[in-house]
Amino acid sequence: MNIAIIGMSGCGNLGDDLIAFLLINKVLEKWPKAKLNIITGKYKNEFGYPENSKIDLLEIPKMSEGLKYLNKRKEIIKTLKKTDIIILGGGGLLQDSHYFFTIHKWLKYIIETNNTNISLITASIGVGPLNNSFSKWYLNHNLSIFNCIQVRDHGSKDLLTNLNINSDVACDVVEGADLQEAFDFKNNKYDNILGCSIRPWPTLKFIKMVNFIDEIIEKEKIDKIYFFVFEHTVENIKEYKFAQKLSKELSREELEIQIYCYRENELDLFFDKFLQVSKAIAMRYHANILWQKYNIPVLPVTYAPKVTRFYEDSGFEPLTISELNNGKYKYDFININKTQKYELPIFNLKKDNNIKLKNYLIVKLINLVEIPYKILNGLKLRIKNSDV
């Protein structure tokens, strides 16, 4: 059996790489003799891939690669046409917060196979935010091609229900994994160490975050701060730079501050330090999940619906960025004991889906529109950088 998995593995993000690692293991648990084709970014997945398994990696092409872009696209579509099952997921792929065409980016290869003889499923996928009407229109017209749609929370289900799309709710792949079985990482908590997973966000006021951490240091009698950077690539160093800036502002003689960075530090060292902290401030979604799974109290600061949903599902309200900016808040370190187990969606293994000619034509048309959009965006970015 040939199975393809389309997600964000290899894009330099710890959460996405961990999802891919755990999802691949789930798939091989169900179909141990399957040949897997993983659509991946250009970076190494530090969690690796199962040994003695038939796995091929196909790199996501970029338009800036010119002829290579076209060749990689052809190779992906050619491979997908030969698969029995295509799995889209997990993670928050169906959103438009970072890029206007994000949803199209993940669905286009599937639709361009123009092959109805494939089973299509989504696995623990996150939906939203959906900020523009184009995204809603696109999902409304194209998500119905799937045989089975599994989402990771009730908020995602509600968004799809409003678009007249049926879905089943599971939990996040990482949230529902047995990490003790998958890894040798041990919880070695030390007193008075504060872990921080803080990402820069347009609405977050830097000095307010500094003051907030200062308040925690004083009230909780913190001796050490460990910053953890979940995403760090050549193209995206913002989170690392933000951690450096916070470290410099918080620096004082009696306080030890360290920064640990996914892909820069060895994975064992990163998680050894990650699990030493006695409590944590977390914005990153999977930092929240991982610290909760290892029973480390977390003070969550929500920047996106997925973080809010994670806590609200257990009856807690995370601190919002606007509350932090206004200085009007009561903070609590939260412990959640969730016992959900993630399972792949149940579906009939019949090779048929709902890809129609209209889906194929829509994707081809949007491909043509996306090219000038990306060129214009690239020019704007160059002008902005040259002004700086």
DAMO-V584186 format. One record per residue. N is the residue number from 1. RES is the residue in one small letter. SS is DSSP state (H for helix, E for strand, C for the rest). NEAR is the number of other C-alpha atoms within 10 Angstrom. Layout:
n;res;ss;near
N;RES;SS;NEAR
N;RES;SS;NEAR
This chain:
n;res;ss;near
1;m;C;12
2;n;E;17
3;i;E;23
4;a;E;27
5;i;E;26
6;i;E;23
7;g;C;26
8;m;C;27
9;s;C;28
10;g;C;22
11;c;C;19
12;g;C;24
13;n;E;20
14;l;H;24
15;g;H;21
16;d;H;23
17;d;H;24
18;l;H;20
19;i;H;25
20;a;H;29
21;f;H;21
22;l;H;22
23;l;H;24
24;i;H;18
25;n;H;16
26;k;H;17
27;v;H;17
28;l;H;17
29;e;H;11
30;k;H;11
31;w;C;13
32;p;C;13
33;k;C;12
34;a;C;18
35;k;E;17
36;l;E;22
37;n;E;21
38;i;E;24
39;i;E;22
40;t;E;23
41;g;C;19
42;k;C;15
43;y;C;15
44;k;C;14
45;n;C;22
46;e;C;18
47;f;C;15
48;g;C;11
49;y;C;14
50;p;C;13
51;e;C;7
52;n;C;6
53;s;C;13
54;k;E;14
55;i;E;17
56;d;E;13
57;l;E;16
58;l;E;19
59;e;E;19
60;i;C;20
61;p;C;19
62;k;C;13
63;m;H;12
64;s;H;10
65;e;H;11
66;g;C;10
67;l;H;10
68;k;H;13
69;y;H;16
70;l;H;13
71;n;H;12
72;k;H;17
73;r;H;18
74;k;H;13
75;e;H;14
76;i;H;22
77;i;H;17
78;k;H;14
79;t;H;16
80;l;H;25
81;k;H;21
82;k;C;16
83;t;C;20
84;d;C;19
85;i;E;23
86;i;E;22
87;i;E;22
88;l;E;25
89;g;E;27
90;g;E;27
91;g;E;23
92;g;E;22
93;l;E;21
94;l;E;24
95;q;C;21
96;d;C;21
97;s;C;14
98;h;C;7
99;y;C;10
100;f;C;18
101;f;C;20
102;t;H;15
103;i;H;21
104;h;H;22
105;k;H;16
106;w;H;17
107;l;H;19
108;k;H;19
109;y;H;20
110;i;H;24
111;i;H;26
112;e;H;19
113;t;C;19
114;n;C;18
115;n;C;20
116;t;C;16
117;n;C;18
118;i;C;26
119;s;E;24
120;l;E;26
121;i;E;23
122;t;E;24
123;a;E;28
124;s;E;30
125;i;E;25
126;g;E;26
127;v;E;25
128;g;C;20
129;p;C;18
130;l;C;16
131;n;C;12
132;n;C;12
133;s;H;8
134;f;H;14
135;s;H;21
136;k;H;21
137;w;H;11
138;y;H;17
139;l;H;17
140;n;H;15
141;h;H;15
142;n;H;22
143;l;H;20
144;s;H;17
145;i;H;20
146;f;C;20
147;n;C;19
148;c;E;21
149;i;E;25
150;q;E;25
151;v;E;26
152;r;C;25
153;d;C;21
154;h;H;19
155;g;H;21
156;s;H;25
157;k;H;22
158;d;H;15
159;l;H;16
160;l;H;21
161;t;H;12
162;n;C;11
163;l;C;14
164;n;C;11
165;i;C;16
166;n;C;15
167;s;C;17
168;d;E;18
169;v;E;18
170;a;C;21
171;c;C;22
172;d;C;26
173;v;C;26
174;v;C;25
175;e;C;22
176;g;C;18
177;a;C;21
178;d;C;16
179;l;H;15
180;q;H;12
181;e;H;8
182;a;H;11
183;f;C;10
184;d;C;11
185;f;C;18
186;k;C;13
187;n;C;18
188;n;C;13
189;k;C;18
190;y;C;14
191;d;C;13
192;n;C;17
193;i;E;23
194;l;E;26
195;g;E;27
196;c;E;25
197;s;E;23
198;i;C;22
199;r;C;21
200;p;C;16
201;w;C;14
202;p;C;8
203;t;C;10
204;l;C;16
205;k;C;15
206;f;H;17
207;i;H;12
208;k;H;15
209;m;H;17
210;v;H;15
211;n;H;16
212;f;H;14
213;i;H;18
214;d;H;15
215;e;H;12
216;i;H;15
217;i;H;19
218;e;H;10
219;k;H;9
220;e;H;13
221;k;C;13
222;i;C;19
223;d;C;15
224;k;E;19
225;i;E;22
226;y;E;22
227;f;E;25
228;f;E;26
229;v;E;28
230;f;C;22
231;e;E;21
232;h;C;20
233;t;C;16
234;v;C;6
235;e;C;7
236;n;C;11
237;i;C;12
238;k;H;16
239;e;H;21
240;y;H;24
241;k;H;15
242;f;H;17
243;a;H;24
244;q;H;16
245;k;H;14
246;l;H;19
247;s;H;19
248;k;H;11
249;e;H;14
250;l;H;17
251;s;C;12
252;r;E;10
253;e;C;5
254;e;C;9
255;l;E;12
256;e;E;15
257;i;E;19
258;q;E;15
259;i;E;18
260;y;E;21
261;c;E;21
262;y;E;21
263;r;C;20
264;e;C;11
265;n;E;12
266;e;C;13
267;l;H;16
268;d;H;12
269;l;H;13
270;f;H;19
271;f;H;18
272;d;H;17
273;k;H;21
274;f;H;28
275;l;C;21
276;q;C;20
277;v;C;24
278;s;C;19
279;k;E;25
280;a;E;27
281;i;E;22
282;a;E;23
283;m;C;26
284;r;C;24
285;y;H;20
286;h;H;21
287;a;H;25
288;n;H;25
289;i;H;23
290;l;H;17
291;w;H;23
292;q;H;19
293;k;H;22
294;y;C;19
295;n;C;18
296;i;C;24
297;p;E;20
298;v;E;26
299;l;E;20
300;p;E;26
301;v;E;25
302;t;E;23
303;y;C;22
304;a;C;16
305;p;H;15
306;k;H;21
307;v;H;21
308;t;H;20
309;r;H;19
310;f;H;25
311;y;H;19
312;e;H;12
313;d;C;12
314;s;C;11
315;g;C;10
316;f;C;15
317;e;C;19
318;p;C;23
319;l;E;19
320;t;E;17
321;i;H;20
322;s;H;16
323;e;H;12
324;l;H;19
325;n;H;18
326;n;H;10
327;g;C;13
328;k;C;9
329;y;C;12
330;k;C;8
331;y;C;14
332;d;C;14
333;f;C;13
334;i;E;19
335;n;C;17
336;i;C;19
337;n;C;11
338;k;C;12
339;t;C;11
340;q;C;13
341;k;C;14
342;y;C;21
343;e;C;17
344;l;C;16
345;p;C;17
346;i;C;10
347;f;C;12
348;n;C;10
349;l;C;12
350;k;C;13
351;k;C;15
352;d;C;18
353;n;C;18
354;n;C;20
355;i;C;23
356;k;C;14
357;l;H;10
358;k;H;11
359;n;H;20
360;y;H;19
361;l;H;14
362;i;H;16
363;v;H;21
364;k;H;14
365;l;H;10
366;i;H;13
367;n;H;15
368;l;H;10
369;v;H;11
370;e;H;15
371;i;H;11
372;p;H;11
373;y;H;12
374;k;H;16
375;i;H;13
376;l;H;12
377;n;H;11
378;g;H;12
379;l;H;11
380;k;H;12
381;l;H;12
382;r;H;12
383;i;H;11
384;k;H;10
385;n;H;9
386;s;H;8
387;d;H;7
388;v;C;6
